[in-house]
Protein backbone atom coordinates (compact mmCIF):
# COMPACT_ATOMS: atom_id res chain seq x y z
CA UNK A 1 0.00 0.00 0.00
CA UNK A 2 1.44 3.40 -1.00
CA UNK A 3 1.78 6.39 1.32
CA UNK A 4 -1.20 8.23 -0.12
CA UNK A 5 -3.50 5.28 0.56
CA UNK A 6 -2.17 4.88 4.11
CA UNK A 7 -2.68 8.56 4.90
CA UNK A 8 -6.18 8.45 3.39
CA UNK A 9 -7.29 5.43 5.39
CA UNK A 10 -5.81 6.79 8.64
CA UNK A 11 -7.61 10.10 8.05
CA UNK A 12 -10.83 8.14 7.73
CA UNK A 13 -9.93 6.25 10.90
CA UNK A 14 -9.42 9.52 12.78
CA UNK A 15 -12.77 10.83 11.55
CA UNK A 16 -14.48 7.59 12.62
CA UNK A 17 -12.81 7.85 16.03
CA UNK A 18 -14.04 11.44 16.38
CA UNK A 19 -17.57 10.23 15.61
CA UNK A 20 -17.22 7.42 18.19
CA UNK A 21 -17.71 4.85 15.44
CA UNK A 22 -15.24 2.62 17.25
CA UNK A 23 -15.69 -0.64 15.33
CA UNK A 24 -15.26 1.16 12.02
CA UNK A 25 -12.24 3.08 13.31
CA UNK A 26 -10.61 -0.19 14.40
CA UNK A 27 -11.21 -1.76 11.01
CA UNK A 28 -9.78 1.28 9.20
CA UNK A 29 -6.62 1.22 11.32
CA UNK A 30 -6.16 -2.43 10.42
CA UNK A 31 -6.71 -1.59 6.75
CA UNK A 32 -4.00 1.09 6.80
CA UNK A 33 -1.28 -1.48 7.37
CA UNK A 34 0.77 1.00 9.38
CA UNK A 35 3.25 -0.35 11.97
CA UNK A 36 1.73 -1.07 15.36
CA UNK A 37 4.01 1.53 16.98
CA UNK A 38 2.50 4.33 14.91
CA UNK A 39 -1.11 3.44 15.68
CA UNK A 40 -0.71 2.35 19.30
CA UNK A 41 -2.11 5.51 20.89
CA UNK A 42 -5.29 5.51 18.84
CA UNK A 43 -5.78 1.76 19.20
CA UNK A 44 -5.33 1.94 22.98
CA UNK A 45 -7.84 4.78 23.30
CA UNK A 46 -10.39 2.96 21.16
CA UNK A 47 -9.92 -0.28 23.08
CA UNK A 48 -10.50 1.52 26.37
CA UNK A 49 -13.65 3.26 25.12
CA UNK A 50 -14.95 -0.12 23.91
CA UNK A 51 -14.62 -1.45 27.45
CA UNK A 52 -11.44 -3.47 26.89
CA UNK A 53 -9.17 -2.04 29.60
CA UNK A 54 -6.90 -5.10 29.55
CA UNK A 55 -6.48 -4.78 25.78
CA UNK A 56 -5.61 -1.09 26.13
CA UNK A 57 -2.97 -1.92 28.75
CA UNK A 58 -1.49 -4.61 26.53
CA UNK A 59 -1.14 -2.13 23.64
CA UNK A 60 0.45 0.50 25.89
CA UNK A 61 2.83 -2.08 27.39
CA UNK A 62 4.06 -2.97 23.92
CA UNK A 63 5.06 0.65 23.28
CA UNK A 64 6.44 1.29 26.78
CA UNK A 65 3.74 3.71 27.96
CA UNK A 66 1.90 1.60 30.49
CA UNK A 67 3.88 2.97 33.44
CA UNK A 68 2.84 6.48 34.50
CA UNK A 69 5.69 8.70 35.79
CA UNK A 70 5.59 9.57 39.48
CA UNK A 71 5.31 13.25 38.58
CA UNK A 72 2.08 12.64 36.68
CA UNK A 73 1.04 11.81 33.10
CA UNK A 74 3.26 13.23 30.37
CA UNK A 75 1.23 11.88 27.46
CA UNK A 76 -2.39 10.99 26.69
CA UNK A 77 -1.33 7.34 26.72
CA UNK A 78 -0.50 7.78 30.40
CA UNK A 79 -4.04 9.06 31.01
CA UNK A 80 -5.47 5.97 29.30
CA UNK A 81 -3.11 3.83 31.39
CA UNK A 82 -4.41 5.41 34.61
CA UNK A 83 -7.98 4.70 33.53
CA UNK A 84 -7.17 1.11 32.60
CA UNK A 85 -5.37 0.52 35.92
CA UNK A 86 -8.28 2.04 37.84
CA UNK A 87 -10.79 -0.21 36.04
CA UNK A 88 -8.53 -3.12 36.93
CA UNK A 89 -8.94 -2.37 40.65
CA UNK A 90 -6.16 0.13 41.37
CA UNK A 91 -8.00 2.78 43.40
CA UNK A 92 -4.89 4.95 43.66
CA UNK A 93 -4.84 5.26 39.87
CA UNK A 94 -8.41 6.53 39.88
CA UNK A 95 -7.47 9.13 42.48
CA UNK A 96 -4.52 10.21 40.30
CA UNK A 97 -6.77 10.33 37.23
CA UNK A 98 -9.22 12.67 38.97
CA UNK A 99 -6.46 14.83 40.44
CA UNK A 100 -4.65 15.38 37.15
CA UNK A 101 -7.70 16.87 35.45
CA UNK A 102 -6.88 20.48 36.28
CA UNK A 103 -3.44 20.16 34.70
CA UNK A 104 -4.56 18.67 31.37
CA UNK A 105 -3.93 21.11 28.47
CA UNK A 106 -7.05 22.30 26.69
CA UNK A 107 -6.14 20.57 23.44
CA UNK A 108 -6.20 17.18 25.17
CA UNK A 109 -9.03 17.75 27.61
CA UNK A 110 -11.67 16.09 25.46
CA UNK A 111 -9.85 12.75 25.46
CA UNK A 112 -9.19 13.08 29.19
CA UNK A 113 -12.93 13.54 29.80
CA UNK A 114 -13.68 10.43 27.76
CA UNK A 115 -11.30 8.39 29.90
CA UNK A 116 -12.62 9.88 33.14
CA UNK A 117 -16.26 9.29 32.13
CA UNK A 118 -15.73 5.68 31.07
CA UNK A 119 -13.64 4.95 34.18
CA UNK A 120 -16.29 6.50 36.44
CA UNK A 121 -19.01 4.42 34.78
CA UNK A 122 -17.03 1.20 35.18
CA UNK A 123 -16.23 1.90 38.85
CA UNK A 124 -19.74 3.00 39.80
CA UNK A 125 -18.60 6.59 40.41
CA UNK A 126 -21.80 7.90 38.89
CA UNK A 127 -21.37 11.53 39.94
CA UNK A 128 -17.92 11.82 38.40
CA UNK A 129 -18.99 10.04 35.22
CA UNK A 130 -22.13 12.15 34.77
CA UNK A 131 -20.17 15.38 35.14
CA UNK A 132 -17.54 14.22 32.65
CA UNK A 133 -20.19 13.25 30.07
CA UNK A 134 -21.90 16.60 30.68
CA UNK A 135 -18.66 18.50 30.12
CA UNK A 136 -18.11 16.65 26.83
CA UNK A 137 -21.63 17.35 25.59
CA UNK A 138 -22.15 20.89 26.90
CA UNK A 139 -18.68 22.44 27.21
CA UNK A 140 -17.00 20.71 24.25
CA UNK A 141 -20.05 20.29 22.00
CA UNK A 142 -19.52 16.56 21.45
CA UNK A 143 -22.91 15.17 20.40
CA UNK A 144 -22.04 11.68 19.21
CA UNK A 145 -24.53 8.94 20.12
CA UNK A 146 -22.13 7.61 22.77
CA UNK A 147 -21.68 10.95 24.55
CA UNK A 148 -25.23 12.25 24.11
CA UNK A 149 -26.83 9.05 25.38
CA UNK A 150 -24.65 8.96 28.51
CA UNK A 151 -25.11 12.68 29.21
CA UNK A 152 -28.90 12.55 28.82
CA UNK A 153 -29.13 9.39 30.91
CA UNK A 154 -27.42 11.24 33.76
CA UNK A 155 -29.62 14.27 33.18
CA UNK A 156 -32.84 12.24 33.41
CA UNK A 157 -31.56 10.23 36.40
CA UNK A 158 -30.92 13.50 38.24
CA UNK A 159 -34.56 14.62 38.01
CA UNK A 160 -36.47 16.00 40.99
CA UNK A 161 -37.47 13.32 43.50
CA UNK A 162 -40.02 15.48 45.34
CA UNK A 163 -42.01 17.21 42.59
CA UNK A 164 -43.49 15.12 39.78
CA UNK A 165 -44.12 18.16 37.61
CA UNK A 166 -40.49 19.27 37.74
CA UNK A 167 -39.36 15.69 37.10
CA UNK A 168 -41.53 15.57 33.98
CA UNK A 169 -40.04 18.84 32.73
CA UNK A 170 -36.53 17.41 33.15
CA UNK A 171 -37.53 14.37 31.08
CA UNK A 172 -39.08 16.58 28.39
CA UNK A 173 -35.88 18.64 28.17
CA UNK A 174 -33.92 15.44 27.51
CA UNK A 175 -36.45 14.39 24.87
CA UNK A 176 -36.13 17.78 23.17
CA UNK A 177 -32.34 17.34 23.09
CA UNK A 178 -32.75 13.99 21.35
CA UNK A 179 -35.19 15.49 18.88
CA UNK A 180 -32.74 18.30 18.08
CA UNK A 181 -30.00 15.90 16.96
CA UNK A 182 -29.40 14.71 13.42
CA UNK A 183 -30.71 12.20 12.57
CA UNK A 184 -34.02 12.80 14.35
CA UNK A 185 -35.35 9.99 16.58
CA UNK A 186 -37.99 9.03 14.00
CA UNK A 187 -35.28 8.82 11.34
CA UNK A 188 -32.99 6.68 13.48
CA UNK A 189 -34.08 5.64 16.97
CA UNK A 190 -30.69 4.21 17.95
CA UNK A 191 -29.57 7.17 20.11
CA UNK A 192 -32.90 7.19 21.94
CA UNK A 193 -32.52 3.45 22.51
CA UNK A 194 -28.93 3.86 23.76
CA UNK A 195 -30.09 6.52 26.22
CA UNK A 196 -32.91 4.32 27.48
CA UNK A 197 -30.53 1.35 27.78
CA UNK A 198 -28.07 3.48 29.77
CA UNK A 199 -30.87 4.42 32.19
CA UNK A 200 -31.93 0.78 32.55
CA UNK A 201 -28.32 -0.23 33.24
CA UNK A 202 -28.16 2.21 36.12
CA UNK A 203 -31.44 0.84 37.49
CA UNK A 204 -33.67 3.73 36.39
CA UNK A 205 -36.33 1.91 34.39
CA UNK A 206 -38.89 4.62 35.23
CA UNK A 207 -36.69 7.32 33.72
CA UNK A 208 -36.12 5.23 30.61
CA UNK A 209 -39.86 4.68 30.15
CA UNK A 210 -40.69 8.37 30.61
CA UNK A 211 -37.95 9.52 28.24
CA UNK A 212 -39.03 7.19 25.44
CA UNK A 213 -42.69 8.14 26.00
CA UNK A 214 -41.84 11.85 25.74
CA UNK A 215 -39.94 11.27 22.48
CA UNK A 216 -42.70 9.11 21.00
CA UNK A 217 -45.45 11.60 21.86
CA UNK A 218 -43.75 14.43 19.94
CA UNK A 219 -42.57 12.42 16.94
CA UNK A 220 -44.27 11.28 13.74
CA UNK A 221 -45.32 7.60 13.74
CA UNK A 222 -42.29 5.38 13.21
CA UNK A 223 -42.31 1.58 13.69
CA UNK A 224 -38.93 1.26 15.46
CA UNK A 225 -39.69 4.13 17.80
CA UNK A 226 -43.17 2.81 18.55
CA UNK A 227 -41.77 -0.67 19.18
CA UNK A 228 -39.22 0.77 21.61
CA UNK A 229 -41.97 2.67 23.40
CA UNK A 230 -44.14 -0.43 23.78
CA UNK A 231 -41.23 -2.59 24.90
CA UNK A 232 -40.16 -0.26 27.66
CA UNK A 233 -43.64 0.93 28.72
CA UNK A 234 -44.33 0.02 32.38
CA UNK A 235 -47.23 -2.20 33.33
CA UNK A 236 -50.23 -0.44 34.89
CA UNK A 237 -52.68 -1.80 37.44
CA UNK A 238 -56.23 -1.32 36.14
CA UNK A 239 -57.66 -2.20 39.53
CA UNK A 240 -55.83 0.71 41.12
CA UNK A 241 -57.68 3.02 38.72
CA UNK A 242 -61.14 1.44 38.62
CA UNK A 243 -61.76 0.43 42.24
CA UNK A 244 -61.25 3.86 43.93
CA UNK A 245 -63.45 5.58 41.34
CA UNK A 246 -66.19 3.00 41.76
CA UNK A 247 -66.08 3.54 45.51
CA UNK A 248 -66.20 7.32 44.98
CA UNK A 249 -69.16 6.97 42.58
CA UNK A 250 -71.10 4.85 45.07
CA UNK A 251 -70.31 7.32 47.86
CA UNK A 252 -71.54 10.18 45.66
CA UNK A 253 -74.82 8.44 44.90
CA UNK A 254 -75.28 7.55 48.56
CA UNK A 255 -74.36 10.87 50.15
CA UNK A 256 -74.36 13.49 47.38
CA UNK A 257 -71.80 16.29 47.68
CA UNK A 258 -70.42 14.99 50.97
CA UNK A 259 -69.99 11.57 49.38
CA UNK A 260 -68.20 13.12 46.39
CA UNK A 261 -65.79 14.97 48.69
CA UNK A 262 -65.23 11.82 50.73
CA UNK A 263 -64.58 9.88 47.53
CA UNK A 264 -61.97 12.39 46.34
CA UNK A 265 -60.19 12.23 49.70
CA UNK A 266 -60.33 8.42 49.56
CA UNK A 267 -58.80 8.34 46.08
CA UNK A 268 -55.92 10.58 47.16
CA UNK A 269 -55.23 8.49 50.26
CA UNK A 270 -55.37 5.19 48.38
CA UNK A 271 -53.10 6.46 45.63
CA UNK A 272 -50.26 6.99 48.10
CA UNK A 273 -50.03 3.27 48.86
CA UNK A 274 -51.74 1.64 45.86
CA UNK A 275 -49.65 2.44 42.79
CA UNK A 276 -51.22 2.61 39.34
CA UNK A 277 -47.68 2.01 38.03
CA UNK A 278 -46.26 -0.44 40.60
CA UNK A 279 -42.71 -0.15 39.22
CA UNK A 280 -42.59 3.62 39.80
CA UNK A 281 -42.33 5.78 42.87
CA UNK A 282 -45.18 8.15 43.66
CA UNK A 283 -43.25 11.12 42.22
CA UNK A 284 -42.30 9.27 39.04
CA UNK A 285 -45.88 8.08 38.64
CA UNK A 286 -47.08 11.67 38.83
CA UNK A 287 -44.42 12.66 36.31
CA UNK A 288 -45.53 9.83 34.01
CA UNK A 289 -49.10 11.11 33.96
CA UNK A 290 -47.78 14.66 33.89
CA UNK A 291 -46.29 13.97 30.47
CA UNK A 292 -49.88 13.95 29.19
CA UNK A 293 -50.76 17.20 30.93
CA UNK A 294 -47.65 19.24 30.15
CA UNK A 295 -47.90 21.14 26.90
CA UNK A 296 -45.29 20.44 24.22
CA UNK A 297 -45.53 24.03 23.08
CA UNK A 298 -43.55 25.21 20.07
CA UNK A 299 -44.18 28.78 21.26
CA UNK A 300 -42.41 28.10 24.57
CA UNK A 301 -45.41 28.83 26.78
CA UNK A 302 -44.35 26.38 29.45
CA UNK A 303 -43.06 28.33 32.43
CA UNK A 304 -39.63 27.72 33.91
CA UNK A 305 -40.95 26.38 37.20
CA UNK A 306 -42.61 23.42 35.45
CA UNK A 307 -46.21 24.69 35.54
CA UNK A 308 -48.27 25.17 32.39
CA UNK A 309 -50.13 28.26 31.36
CA UNK A 310 -53.87 27.95 30.81
CA UNK A 311 -54.65 28.12 27.11
CA UNK A 312 -57.73 29.68 25.57
CA UNK A 313 -59.00 26.50 23.95
CA UNK A 314 -59.00 24.68 27.30
CA UNK A 315 -60.94 27.49 28.98
CA UNK A 316 -63.43 27.61 26.11
CA UNK A 317 -64.14 23.88 26.25
CA UNK A 318 -64.49 23.96 30.06
CA UNK A 319 -67.05 26.77 29.74
CA UNK A 320 -68.89 24.88 26.99
CA UNK A 321 -68.90 21.81 29.24
CA UNK A 322 -70.20 23.88 32.14
CA UNK A 323 -73.05 25.28 30.05
CA UNK A 324 -73.87 21.87 28.61
CA UNK A 325 -73.66 20.35 32.10
CA UNK A 326 -76.06 22.96 33.50
CA UNK A 327 -78.55 22.32 30.71
CA UNK A 328 -78.22 18.55 31.12
CA UNK A 329 -78.56 18.79 34.91
CA UNK A 330 -81.71 20.88 34.62
CA UNK A 331 -83.16 18.51 32.04
CA UNK A 332 -82.37 15.36 34.01
CA UNK A 333 -83.71 16.88 37.25
CA UNK A 334 -86.93 17.78 35.44
CA UNK A 335 -87.31 14.33 33.96
CA UNK A 336 -86.61 12.79 37.36
CA UNK A 337 -89.30 14.90 38.98
CA UNK A 338 -91.82 14.00 36.26
CA UNK A 339 -91.20 10.28 36.02
CA UNK A 340 -89.85 9.39 39.47
CA UNK A 341 -91.21 11.89 41.98
CA UNK A 342 -90.53 9.55 44.90
CA UNK A 343 -86.85 9.04 44.05
CA UNK A 344 -84.44 9.16 47.03
CA UNK A 345 -82.62 12.41 47.61
CA UNK A 346 -79.28 10.80 46.64
CA UNK A 347 -80.63 9.93 43.19
CA UNK A 348 -82.10 13.39 42.75
CA UNK A 349 -78.78 15.02 43.71
CA UNK A 350 -76.87 12.68 41.43
CA UNK A 351 -79.06 13.54 38.41
CA UNK A 352 -77.92 17.18 38.47
CA UNK A 353 -74.49 16.79 40.10
CA UNK A 354 -73.01 14.20 37.75
CA UNK A 355 -73.51 16.13 34.44
CA UNK A 356 -72.66 19.41 36.13
CA UNK A 357 -69.26 18.03 37.17
CA UNK A 358 -68.54 15.49 34.43
CA UNK A 359 -69.11 17.64 31.34
CA UNK A 360 -66.77 20.54 32.36
CA UNK A 361 -64.11 17.98 33.33
CA UNK A 362 -64.58 16.26 29.98
CA UNK A 363 -64.26 19.61 28.22
CA UNK A 364 -61.03 20.35 30.07
CA UNK A 365 -59.56 16.94 29.24
CA UNK A 366 -60.48 17.30 25.57
CA UNK A 367 -59.04 20.82 25.54
CA UNK A 368 -55.70 19.72 26.98
CA UNK A 369 -55.53 16.82 24.53
CA UNK A 370 -56.32 19.09 21.59
CA UNK A 371 -53.76 21.68 22.69
CA UNK A 372 -51.10 19.01 23.08
CA UNK A 373 -51.87 17.65 19.63
CA UNK A 374 -51.73 21.12 18.06
CA UNK A 375 -48.47 21.91 19.85
CA UNK A 376 -46.91 18.63 18.77
CA UNK A 377 -47.87 19.35 15.17
CA UNK A 378 -46.42 22.86 15.46
CA UNK A 379 -43.15 21.39 16.71
CA UNK A 380 -43.05 18.92 13.82
CA UNK A 381 -43.64 21.75 11.34
CA UNK A 382 -40.81 23.71 12.97
CA UNK A 383 -38.53 20.67 12.76
CA UNK A 384 -39.40 20.22 9.09
CA UNK A 385 -38.57 23.87 8.38
CA UNK A 386 -35.25 23.53 10.20
CA UNK A 387 -34.42 20.36 8.28
CA UNK A 388 -35.18 22.03 4.94
CA UNK A 389 -32.98 24.99 5.86
CA UNK A 390 -30.19 22.65 6.97
CA UNK A 391 -30.36 20.46 3.86
CA UNK A 392 -30.33 23.54 1.64
CA UNK A 393 -26.71 24.06 2.73
CA UNK A 394 -25.64 20.65 1.43
CA UNK A 395 -24.58 22.20 -1.89
CA UNK A 396 -21.83 24.21 -0.17
CA UNK A 397 -18.42 22.68 0.50
CA UNK A 398 -17.89 21.40 4.06
CA UNK A 399 -14.40 19.97 3.55
CA UNK A 400 -12.88 22.86 5.51
CA UNK A 401 -15.22 22.44 8.45
CA UNK A 402 -16.29 18.90 9.31
CA UNK A 403 -14.38 15.68 9.84
CA UNK A 404 -17.62 13.71 9.61
CA UNK A 405 -21.28 14.14 8.68
CA UNK A 406 -24.22 12.05 9.83
CA UNK A 407 -27.87 11.58 8.96
CA UNK A 408 -29.96 13.22 6.23
CA UNK A 409 -27.43 16.03 5.75
CA UNK A 410 -24.70 13.47 5.04
CA UNK A 411 -26.94 11.76 2.48
CA UNK A 412 -27.80 15.09 0.84
CA UNK A 413 -24.16 16.23 0.82
CA UNK A 414 -23.11 12.97 -0.81
CA UNK A 415 -25.76 13.22 -3.51
CA UNK A 416 -25.63 16.92 -4.44
CA UNK A 417 -22.02 17.97 -3.74
CA UNK A 418 -19.71 14.96 -3.87
CA UNK A 419 -18.92 12.76 -6.85
CA UNK A 420 -17.66 9.18 -7.21
CA UNK A 421 -13.95 8.64 -6.62
CA UNK A 422 -11.75 5.99 -8.25
CA UNK A 423 -10.23 5.16 -4.86
CA UNK A 424 -11.67 1.99 -3.31
CA UNK A 425 -13.44 1.86 0.02
CA UNK A 426 -12.65 -0.74 2.66
CA UNK A 427 -11.65 -4.15 1.39
CA UNK A 428 -13.55 -5.85 4.23
CA UNK A 429 -15.94 -3.39 5.93
CA UNK A 430 -17.61 -4.23 9.26
CA UNK A 431 -20.57 -6.58 9.04
CA UNK A 432 -23.72 -4.96 7.74
CA UNK A 433 -21.97 -1.99 6.15
CA UNK A 434 -20.85 -1.08 2.67
CA UNK A 435 -18.26 1.58 1.89
CA UNK A 436 -17.89 3.83 -1.14
CA UNK A 437 -15.33 6.57 -1.77
CA UNK A 438 -16.58 9.97 -2.90
CA UNK A 439 -14.66 13.08 -3.80
CA UNK A 440 -15.21 16.81 -3.43
CA UNK A 441 -15.01 18.58 -6.82
CA UNK A 442 -13.73 21.77 -5.19
CA UNK A 443 -11.07 20.60 -2.72
CA UNK A 444 -10.31 17.10 -3.99
CA UNK A 445 -10.90 15.72 -0.48
CA UNK A 446 -11.95 12.07 -0.53
CA UNK A 447 -14.81 11.03 1.73
CA UNK A 448 -15.71 7.53 2.86
CA UNK A 449 -19.45 6.98 2.51
CA UNK A 450 -21.02 4.31 4.72
CA UNK A 451 -23.62 4.00 7.48
CA UNK A 452 -23.54 4.51 11.22
CA UNK A 453 -23.29 1.64 13.68
CA UNK A 454 -27.09 1.32 13.61
CA UNK A 455 -26.95 0.56 9.89
CA UNK A 456 -29.71 3.12 9.26
CA UNK A 457 -28.20 6.60 8.97
CA UNK A 458 -25.76 7.81 6.35
CA UNK A 459 -22.20 8.53 7.54
CA UNK A 460 -19.47 10.47 5.73
CA UNK A 461 -15.87 10.49 6.95
CA UNK A 462 -13.44 13.08 5.62
CA UNK A 463 -10.09 11.88 4.28
CA UNK A 464 -7.13 13.56 2.58
CA UNK A 465 -7.20 15.51 -0.71
CA UNK A 466 -6.16 13.81 -3.91
CA UNK A 467 -3.66 16.52 -4.81
CA UNK A 468 -1.26 17.52 -2.04
CA UNK A 469 -1.38 21.19 -1.10
CA UNK A 470 1.60 23.40 -1.93
CA UNK A 471 1.12 25.27 1.33
CA UNK A 472 4.00 25.16 3.84
CA UNK A 473 3.77 22.56 6.57
CA UNK A 474 4.29 25.09 9.36
CA UNK A 475 3.08 28.62 10.13
CA UNK A 476 5.68 31.38 10.35
CA UNK A 477 5.62 34.81 11.91
CA UNK A 478 2.97 33.94 14.51
CA UNK A 479 5.04 32.41 17.25
CA UNK A 480 3.12 29.15 16.89
CA UNK A 481 -0.27 30.78 17.53
CA UNK A 482 -3.00 31.63 15.06
QUIGI-V246671 format. One record per residue. SS is DSSP state (@ for helix, = for strand, . for the rest). PHI is phi in whole degrees, 0 to 359 (none if undefined). OMEGA is omega in whole degrees, 0 to 359 (* if undefined). Layout:
ss: (SS/SS)
phi: (PHI/PHI)
omega: (OMEGA/OMEGA)
This chain:
ss: (././@/@/@/@/@/@/@/@/@/@/@/@/@/@/@/@/./././@/@/@/@/@/@/@/@/@/@/@/./././@/@/@/@/@/@/@/@/@/@/@/@/@/@/./././@/@/@/@/@/@/@/@/@/@/./././././././././././././@/@/@/@/@/@/@/@/@/@/@/@/./././@/@/@/@/@/@/@/@/@/@/@/@/@/././@/@/@/@/@/@/@/@/@/@/@/@/@/@/@/@/@/@/././@/@/@/@/@/@/@/@/@/@/@/@/@/@/./././././@/@/@/@/@/@/@/@/@/@/@/@/@/././././././@/@/@/@/@/@/@/@/@/@/@/@/@/@/@/@/././././././././././@/@/@/@/@/@/@/@/@/@/@/@/./././@/@/@/@/@/@/@/@/@/@/@/@/@/./././././@/@/@/@/@/@/@/@/@/@/./././././@/@/@/@/@/@/@/@/@/@/@/@/@/@/@/@/@/@/@/@/@/@/@/@/@/@/@/@/@/@/@/@/@/@/@/@/././././././././@/@/@/@/@/@/@/@/@/@/@/@/././././././././=/./././././=/./././@/@/@/@/@/@/@/@/@/@/@/@/@/@/@/@/@/@/@/@/@/@/@/@/@/@/@/@/./././././@/@/@/@/@/@/@/@/@/@/@/@/@/@/@/@/@/@/@/@/@/@/@/@/@/@/@/@/@/@/@/@/@/@/@/@/@/@/@/@/@/@/@/@/@/@/@/@/@/@/@/././././././././=/=/=/./@/@/@/@/@/@/@/@/@/./=/=/=/./././././././././././././././=/=/=/=/=/././././=/=/=/=/=/=/=/././././././=/=/=/=/=/=/=/=/././././././././././././././././.)
phi: (none/282/296/298/294/297/296/296/294/290/295/298/298/296/294/295/297/298/274/60/271/290/297/294/298/299/294/293/298/298/294/296/72/289/302/301/299/284/251/299/299/293/295/294/298/295/300/294/295/280/94/257/295/296/296/297/296/296/296/292/296/297/255/75/238/276/264/272/302/298/281/116/299/247/204/300/299/293/295/299/297/298/298/295/294/296/298/283/113/272/293/296/293/293/299/294/297/293/293/281/304/292/263/287/300/303/295/250/293/300/295/301/296/303/297/297/295/295/297/300/299/292/266/77/274/297/298/295/298/299/292/292/297/297/298/296/285/270/281/255/67/273/239/290/306/298/289/297/295/290/296/290/298/294/295/293/297/270/293/298/258/243/235/295/293/295/298/296/297/299/295/296/298/294/297/295/295/295/290/276/280/238/284/292/303/281/272/204/276/294/291/299/295/297/294/297/298/296/292/297/296/267/85/256/291/295/297/297/296/293/297/297/298/295/292/298/288/242/234/296/303/212/305/295/293/296/296/297/297/290/293/259/294/286/284/248/266/294/298/293/269/285/300/300/289/296/298/295/296/297/297/294/295/279/229/65/299/298/295/298/298/296/295/297/299/298/299/294/291/294/298/291/244/247/287/288/250/302/278/246/287/299/294/294/296/296/296/300/285/292/298/284/276/294/269/276/260/295/267/59/268/283/281/290/273/95/275/243/285/285/259/302/297/296/299/300/290/296/296/299/296/294/294/297/295/295/296/295/296/296/295/293/297/294/296/297/294/286/258/217/294/262/297/301/300/299/293/298/296/298/297/260/284/298/294/293/266/292/291/297/297/298/299/295/297/297/296/297/297/295/296/297/295/295/294/298/294/296/295/295/295/296/299/297/296/296/296/297/295/293/291/296/276/290/281/273/292/242/294/274/243/245/271/200/230/225/84/302/296/299/296/293/298/294/274/255/244/273/225/300/244/289/289/284/277/286/290/225/291/303/304/85/236/242/231/225/263/241/220/278/290/271/260/79/292/260/249/267/259/205/237/288/302/291/80/252/268/290/222/242/241/283/245/259/288/293/256/295/286/273/292/296/285/232/270/239/78/236/65/90/242/259)
omega: (182/184/181/180/179/180/180/183/179/174/175/180/178/178/177/177/178/180/183/171/194/179/180/179/178/181/179/177/177/181/184/180/180/177/182/181/185/183/187/184/181/180/179/179/180/180/181/180/178/178/181/181/180/178/178/179/179/179/181/177/181/181/174/180/179/180/182/180/181/180/179/181/177/185/177/177/178/177/177/179/177/179/181/178/180/178/179/176/180/184/178/179/178/177/179/180/178/185/186/186/183/183/182/178/183/182/183/187/181/180/177/181/175/182/180/182/181/179/178/178/183/182/182/176/190/182/179/181/181/180/179/177/179/180/178/185/188/186/183/175/178/184/174/179/180/184/184/181/180/180/182/175/177/179/180/181/180/182/181/180/181/185/181/180/178/178/179/178/178/179/180/177/177/179/179/177/177/182/182/182/172/5/177/181/180/174/178/185/188/180/175/179/180/179/178/179/179/177/178/181/178/174/182/180/179/178/179/180/181/180/180/179/180/178/182/186/178/180/173/178/179/188/183/179/179/179/178/180/180/183/186/181/181/179/180/177/180/181/181/177/190/188/180/181/175/179/180/179/179/179/179/179/183/187/175/184/179/178/177/179/178/179/178/178/180/180/181/179/182/183/182/182/182/185/169/175/186/183/182/171/179/181/179/177/177/177/180/178/176/177/175/185/182/184/174/194/178/180/174/180/175/183/187/182/174/177/180/178/178/182/185/182/179/180/181/182/175/178/176/178/179/179/179/179/179/179/180/180/179/180/181/178/179/178/179/179/181/189/179/185/182/182/178/180/180/179/180/178/181/183/178/183/185/179/181/178/188/185/173/178/178/177/178/179/179/179/178/179/181/179/180/179/179/179/179/178/178/178/180/176/178/178/180/177/179/179/179/179/180/182/178/179/183/179/181/182/178/184/181/192/192/173/179/178/185/171/182/179/177/179/180/180/180/186/186/184/184/178/180/179/177/180/180/172/178/177/178/181/177/183/178/181/169/180/178/178/177/187/178/181/181/186/185/180/180/182/174/180/180/177/177/181/179/182/185/188/176/180/176/179/183/177/181/178/179/181/182/180/177/181/178/183/181/178/180/176/181/179/179/180/177/*)
